[in-house]
Structures are given as structure tokens and as C-alpha cells.
């Protein structure tokens, strides 16, 4: 099952941020995002294996953040309203304290207007790879400083950085949080081995 994109006719107003939040609350069984043109994207739930993968990767970033207290970590239910007006929810997101200082506490109860510094997107069984690659580029265009596209199907992670070509690494190579998640390293093969 692939994601479904609902096209909003041009003569209708696009959902406001509050209307989008209300729409998501009214449809809790759906995984919903909004692209930069206002189209609503409804994604199928992931299989259990993908959920396990997301959970393990989230746990690694969360544990690092628990030690450093450098920001906040979100999982796939946390939506971010980005500068291009899209609302996206990465499988794993991390946002620094510095970026969070500009966000009002009440905004955090909804889809806050802040871009994560770091994201991980995991290719699930239902994901289209080219759509995920385009989504990673959109993350960068909106201010993400480091992104990883983890693909369990081919056991590679593609690293995305602003102004650089994506770099593909096998799961067996240790990844670095570079100057974004300072001191963070992860070997995906070790994390996903049970």
C-alpha cells in the first residue's frame, strides 16, 4: 500500500495550521503530513519490522540526548511545521535547545514552527525510494543540518548534508553525528542486530 496525496482544489483555502491539527486529531488512526503546496499526504502504517527499526534508532538518539541534554528528541508522531509551510514528521527527529528557545511552550503542544537539526527517515516496505530521497532534500531546504535515510532493504544509510551530495554508507560502517549531534556515533548493523 502506497501513501495517498489529497489534492486541495485551488479555489479552496489550504488548511490553516490549527485546522490541520484538528483534522489530525479527528483522524488519529491516520499518519498525516502536509507538503509545501498544502496537499495532504496520508501514509499507511508501517509493518512491525519497520516499527522495531524506528524504535531502536530513536532509542539510540534519545539515549545520547539524555546524556548530553543538548535538545529534544521526537519519534514518528511528532510533527514539525517547516518554513515552507509543510508539516512533516520524521521517523526520528532531534532539535537543539538553541532552536527550541524560539518556540513558545504552547506551540509545542501542536505542530510547532521549528525545523529539527537532525532527522532519520527509515524506508519501510511501503515507501517509494525516490519520494523518500526527495523528502530528504526538502528537509535540508528547510534547515535540517544532518539527515540519514536508513534503508533496511539494501542495508545502507544515505547521509544528507546541506550543500553536499548525498553519501551512501553500508550498515557496517559507524556513522557520526558530526557537528550536529556532537559525540554521537552509531553502527546501524549493531543496533539492528537482535
C-alpha positions in Angstrom: 0.0 0.0 0.0 1.4 3.4 -1.0 0.8 6.8 0.5 -2.2 8.8 -0.8 -1.9 12.5 -1.6 -5.2 14.5 -1.4 -5.1 17.5 -3.7 -6.9 20.6 -2.4 -8.6 22.4 -5.3 -7.1 25.9 -6.0 -10.5 27.6 -5.2 -10.5 26.3 -1.6 -8.3 27.5 1.1 -5.5 25.2 2.3 -5.8 24.1 5.9 -4.5 26.5 8.4 -2.1 25.1 11.0 -4.9 24.9 13.5 -7.3 23.3 11.0 -4.6 20.7 10.1 -4.0 19.9 13.8 -7.8 19.5 14.3 -8.0 17.3 11.2 -5.2 15.1 12.6 -6.9 14.9 16.0 -10.2 13.8 14.2 -8.4 11.1 12.4 -6.0 9.5 14.9 -5.7 6.3 13.0 -4.1 8.0 10.1 -0.5 9.1 9.6 -0.8 12.6 8.1 1.6 15.1 6.7 1.2 18.3 4.6 3.5 19.2 1.8 4.6 22.7 0.9 1.8 23.2 -1.6 -0.9 22.3 1.0 -1.6 18.8 -0.3 -2.5 16.4 2.5 -0.4 13.1 2.5 -1.9 10.1 4.2 0.6 7.3 4.8 -0.2 3.7 5.6 1.0 2.4 8.9 4.4 0.6 8.8 4.9 -3.1 9.3 6.0 -4.2 12.7 9.6 -4.7 11.4 9.8 -1.1 10.4 8.4 0.0 13.7 11.1 -2.1 15.5 13.7 -0.4 13.4 12.3 3.1 14.1 12.2 2.3 17.8 15.8 1.2 18.0 17.1 4.2 16.1 15.0 6.6 18.2 16.4 4.9 21.3 20.0 5.5 20.3 19.4 9.2 19.6 17.3 9.6 22.8 20.0 7.9 24.9 22.6 10.2 23.5 20.4 13.2 24.2 19.6 12.0 27.7 23.4 12.1 28.4 24.1 15.5 26.7 20.8 17.3 27.4 21.5 19.2 24.2 18.0 19.3 22.9 14.8 17.2 22.5 14.2 14.0 20.5 10.9 13.2 18.7 9.6 10.0 17.2 7.4 9.5 14.2 4.3 11.0 15.7 5.9 14.4 16.3 5.0 16.9 13.5 7.1 20.0 12.7 5.7 22.9 10.7 8.6 23.9 8.5 9.5 27.3 6.9 8.0 26.2 3.5 4.6 25.7 5.4 4.8 21.9 5.1 4.2 19.8 8.2 6.4 16.7 8.4 7.0 14.0 10.9 10.4 12.3 10.7 10.8 8.8 12.0 13.4 10.3 14.4 14.0 14.0 14.9 16.3 15.9 17.1 16.1 19.7 17.7 18.7 21.7 19.6 18.0 23.8 22.7 19.0 26.8 20.6 16.3 26.3 18.1 13.8 25.5 20.8 14.4 28.8 22.5 12.4 30.5 19.8 9.4 28.3 20.3 6.6 29.1 22.8 5.7 26.3 25.2 2.1 26.2 23.9 3.3 25.8 20.4 5.0 22.5 21.4 1.5 21.1 22.1 0.8 21.2 18.4 2.9 21.1 15.2 5.5 23.8 16.3 7.1 26.1 13.8 10.6 24.8 14.2 12.9 22.7 12.0 14.8 19.8 13.5 18.6 19.9 13.3 18.8 16.2 12.6 16.4 13.7 11.1 16.3 10.0 10.4 13.9 8.6 7.8 13.6 4.8 7.5 12.5 3.2 4.3 9.6 0.9 5.2 8.2 -1.8 3.0 5.5 0.6 1.6 7.9 3.5 0.9 8.8 4.7 -2.6 12.6 5.3 -2.5 12.6 8.3 -4.9 9.9 10.0 -2.8 11.9 9.5 0.3 15.0 10.9 -1.4 13.0 14.0 -2.4 11.7 14.3 1.2 15.3 14.3 2.5 16.1 17.2 0.1 13.1 19.1 1.4 14.3 18.6 5.0 17.6 20.1 4.0 16.0 23.0 2.2 14.0 23.8 5.4 17.0 23.9 7.7 17.9 20.3 8.7 21.7 20.2 9.3 22.2 16.5 9.0 19.9 13.7 7.8 20.1 10.0 7.5 18.0 7.9 5.2 18.2 4.3 6.5 17.3 1.6 4.0 17.0 -1.8 5.6 16.1 -3.3 2.2 19.7 -2.7 0.9 21.4 -2.3 4.3 22.7 1.2 3.6 22.3 4.7 5.1 22.5 7.7 2.9 23.8 10.8 4.7 22.4 14.2 3.7 24.2 17.5 4.5 23.4 21.0 3.2 25.3 21.9 0.1 26.8 18.4 -0.4 26.0 15.4 -2.4 24.4 12.5 -0.5 26.9 9.9 0.7 25.9 6.2 0.9 27.4 4.0 3.7 26.8 0.4 4.4 25.2 -0.6 7.7 28.6 -2.0 8.9 30.2 1.5 8.9 30.0 3.6 12.0 28.1 6.8 11.5 28.9 10.1 13.2 26.6 12.9 14.4 29.4 15.2 13.2 29.0 18.8 14.4 25.2 18.4 14.9 25.0 15.6 17.4 28.4 16.1 18.9 30.0 12.9 20.2 27.2 10.7 18.8 28.2 7.6 16.8 26.1 4.7 15.7 26.8 1.4 13.8 23.4 0.6 12.3 24.3 -3.1 11.8 25.0 -3.4 15.6 21.8 -1.5 16.6 19.5 -3.6 14.3 21.0 -7.0 15.1 18.9 -9.0 17.5 
